Each structure stands twice: as structure tokens, then as C-alpha cells.
Amino acid sequence: MSVTQSVELKHILFVDDDWYLLEGLRDAMRPQRRRWTMSFVSSGEEALSLLAEQEHDIVISDLRMPEMDGAAFLTRARELQPNSARIIISAYADIEGIMRAINDAGIFRFVTKPWSDHELKTAIVQVLAYRALLVENQEFANEVRRQRGIITEQQAELDRLELETPGITRVRWTEDGGVLLEE
């Protein structure tokens, strides 16, 4: 892991329609504020709006939500941010919903409710480590392609930056040709 990766804050989005459980997640994750930037929202639609504005490394969602279930939400989240990792949290053994989450949303992990703080933190750390390996593997693959003349050095660097920090290579322009900066 490079020095920049080790100090870079990771962005994590938590989605649960139960306000009390969302507050429980916020409390459980409070000690991680120096390591991770975290957002907590109570609906899939609100989360999709946030995902359209800001890149996240991990999206963690409840499976059963009233407006849009977790599998449907995470499938749409995957379309918006294919490089983000997805985790489902659920108290129910809804096999059909879990299978949709695995097959359609490409979830990385399933965590049961009630969760143990240690288990959830461990799952997040493992998923972040897995994503770091994906970035490293992509860098190696790009190096091989570059050596074989399949891709340019500039494209390999753009691919590496995008995997390391999703969204960094996409620039939004204003109508008058200026660069639109997001907060």
C-alpha cells in the first residue's frame, strides 16, 4: 500500500430506514472518524442523490427498506459507482433478496443484525483491503498492457487514479468552459 493510500480518508455511506439503527451505526463508527469519512442516510433515494454527487469507497445498506429494498438500491448504486464496494446488513434471512444483492448488486459482504461493532468494522477493513488489491492488480495489468503497447501510459495512469480515488478523472464543466468544483 502506498503512503498516499494509507493516509487517505475512505468514504463510507450507511443507509437504513430505521433512524434508531442508523444512530446505532453512527455511534458504533464514531471511533473511526479519523480513518473514514462517513455519511448516514435513511432512504435509498436520498443515498442515490448523494452517490450522484460524491464518490464513496463502500456503500452499506439495510436489506429491507420500505420505498426501495437494499438489493434494488445497491444495484442502482453499482450503476452509479461501479468501483465502490457494497455490503448488506439485515436481520432477516431473505434468501431471494440476498441472492439479488449478490447477483445484481455484486455485494462483497453480508452482515447480520444485530451486528457486533467488531464484526462490522472488520468487514469494512477487509473490503477496503480487497479494494486496495483490486487497484494494485489493475496497476499491474496496466503495466503489462503498457509494455505490450496495448494502452498508453496516460491511460494506465488515468485508470490507476480512477480505481484509487473514484471520480477523480471526471471533470464537470460549466457552460462558459470553467471547471465546476464540488465540495
Wavefront OBJ file of the C-alpha trace (Angstrom):
o trace
v 0.000 0.000 0.000
v 1.424 3.375 -0.942
v 1.874 6.207 1.518
v -0.942 8.210 -0.081
v -3.360 5.317 0.240
v -2.610 4.795 3.913
v -3.420 8.393 4.930
v -6.287 8.983 2.506
v -9.685 9.032 4.186
v -12.100 6.461 2.832
v -15.700 7.485 2.154
v -18.389 5.182 3.526
v -22.156 5.573 3.090
v -24.593 3.905 5.519
v -28.263 3.508 4.517
v -31.007 2.286 6.857
v -34.641 3.370 7.097
v -34.672 2.784 10.879
v -33.466 6.016 12.474
v -32.513 4.280 15.740
v -30.380 1.698 13.952
v -28.796 4.442 11.851
v -27.887 6.266 15.068
v -26.515 2.974 16.420
v -24.311 2.696 13.332
v -23.177 6.302 13.784
v -22.259 5.607 17.427
v -20.501 2.343 16.571
v -18.422 4.014 13.863
v -17.618 7.212 15.806
v -14.099 5.992 16.790
v -13.287 5.554 13.077
v -13.775 9.250 12.158
v -10.035 9.763 11.750
v -9.862 6.894 9.251
v -13.139 7.212 7.389
v -15.495 9.944 6.231
v -18.992 8.628 6.849
v -22.462 9.633 5.713
v -25.677 8.271 7.231
v -28.969 8.474 5.314
v -32.407 6.968 5.863
v -33.589 6.133 2.341
v -32.369 4.658 -0.908
v -33.440 7.741 -2.882
v -31.531 10.066 -0.549
v -28.497 7.804 -0.823
v -28.680 7.721 -4.639
v -28.718 11.531 -4.685
v -25.623 11.557 -2.507
v -23.920 8.936 -4.700
v -24.611 11.078 -7.779
v -22.733 13.949 -6.125
v -19.861 12.256 -4.286
v -17.798 9.097 -4.729
v -17.824 6.506 -1.948
v -15.479 3.589 -1.372
v -18.114 1.488 0.398
v -21.909 1.604 0.465
v -23.553 -0.264 3.356
v -27.315 -0.778 3.230
v -30.109 -2.449 5.118
v -31.783 -5.145 3.019
v -35.394 -4.390 3.985
v -36.460 -0.790 3.420
v -39.973 0.391 2.529
v -39.559 2.531 -0.615
v -36.703 0.632 -2.254
v -35.208 -2.541 -0.827
v -31.477 -2.821 -0.268
v -30.878 -5.111 -3.251
v -32.597 -2.692 -5.658
v -30.825 0.282 -4.090
v -27.389 -1.347 -4.246
v -27.985 -2.408 -7.858
v -28.610 1.242 -8.755
v -25.668 2.310 -6.587
v -23.465 -0.118 -8.542
v -24.567 1.532 -11.802
v -23.656 4.974 -10.424
v -20.383 3.892 -8.824
v -19.168 0.536 -10.149
v -15.865 0.744 -8.239
v -17.493 1.161 -4.842
v -17.826 -1.917 -2.655
v -21.255 -2.886 -1.338
v -22.260 -4.501 1.965
v -25.754 -5.629 3.069
v -26.874 -5.550 6.697
v -30.070 -7.416 7.586
v -31.849 -9.113 10.451
v -33.794 -11.286 8.019
v -32.691 -14.356 6.134
v -34.471 -13.227 2.960
v -32.710 -15.642 0.610
v -34.282 -14.144 -2.521
v -33.249 -10.613 -1.508
v -29.753 -11.732 -0.570
v -29.352 -13.581 -3.876
v -30.467 -10.454 -5.790
v -27.969 -8.420 -3.790
v -25.199 -10.877 -4.617
v -26.072 -11.355 -8.286
v -27.382 -7.929 -9.302
v -25.671 -5.557 -6.873
v -22.424 -7.511 -6.505
v -22.258 -7.207 -2.730
v -18.964 -8.042 -1.085
v -20.267 -8.986 2.360
v -23.417 -9.750 4.327
v -23.558 -8.658 7.989
v -26.399 -9.774 10.256
v -28.402 -7.551 12.580
v -27.871 -7.104 15.352
v -24.288 -6.590 14.307
v -21.308 -6.639 16.586
v -19.249 -3.465 16.252
v -16.117 -5.569 15.842
v -17.673 -7.693 13.080
v -18.852 -4.643 11.133
v -15.531 -2.819 11.445
v -13.685 -5.984 10.441
v -15.919 -6.390 7.375
v -15.245 -2.785 6.343
v -11.486 -3.143 6.816
v -11.487 -6.409 4.831
v -13.462 -4.865 1.983
v -11.130 -1.848 1.886
v -8.137 -4.209 1.776
v -9.778 -6.162 -1.048
v -10.376 -2.937 -2.992
v -6.708 -1.983 -2.475
v -5.721 -5.337 -4.009
v -8.008 -4.664 -6.971
v -6.288 -1.311 -7.517
v -2.866 -2.955 -7.288
v -3.892 -5.732 -9.701
v -5.224 -3.139 -12.149
v -1.910 -1.288 -11.932
v -0.006 -4.500 -12.699
v -2.346 -5.335 -15.585
v -1.928 -1.829 -16.989
v 1.851 -2.130 -16.715
v 1.750 -5.362 -18.725
v -0.539 -3.758 -21.330
v 1.712 -0.696 -21.496
v 4.754 -2.907 -22.032
v 2.932 -4.750 -24.792
v 1.820 -1.456 -26.332
v -1.870 -2.154 -25.784
v -2.588 1.006 -23.762
v -0.787 4.306 -23.411
v 0.993 5.350 -20.266
v -1.503 8.202 -19.852
v -4.490 5.860 -19.993
v -2.876 3.500 -17.477
v -2.331 6.426 -15.103
v -5.953 7.578 -15.548
v -7.157 4.029 -14.817
v -4.966 3.841 -11.701
v -6.188 7.194 -10.403
v -9.822 6.290 -11.039
v -9.521 2.989 -9.163
v -7.627 4.575 -6.293
v -9.938 7.584 -5.986
v -13.180 7.009 -7.907
v -14.410 10.082 -9.762
v -11.090 11.919 -9.803
v -10.688 11.690 -13.570
v -14.149 13.011 -14.356
v -14.253 16.778 -14.692
v -17.520 18.695 -14.702
v -17.551 21.856 -16.802
v -19.670 24.987 -16.502
v -21.456 26.385 -19.540
v -18.749 29.029 -20.005
v -15.939 26.427 -20.023
v -14.856 26.703 -16.394
v -14.215 23.725 -14.141
v -17.009 23.011 -11.671
v -15.559 22.194 -8.247
v -17.553 20.019 -5.863
v -17.358 20.428 -2.127
l 1 2 3 4 5 6 7 8 9 10 11 12 13 14 15 16 17 18 19 20 21 22 23 24 25 26 27 28 29 30 31 32 33 34 35 36 37 38 39 40 41 42 43 44 45 46 47 48 49 50 51 52 53 54 55 56 57 58 59 60 61 62 63 64 65 66 67 68 69 70 71 72 73 74 75 76 77 78 79 80 81 82 83 84 85 86 87 88 89 90 91 92 93 94 95 96 97 98 99 100 101 102 103 104 105 106 107 108 109 110 111 112 113 114 115 116 117 118 119 120 121 122 123 124 125 126 127 128 129 130 131 132 133 134 135 136 137 138 139 140 141 142 143 144 145 146 147 148 149 150 151 152 153 154 155 156 157 158 159 160 161 162 163 164 165 166 167 168 169 170 171 172 173 174 175 176 177 178 179 180 181 182 183
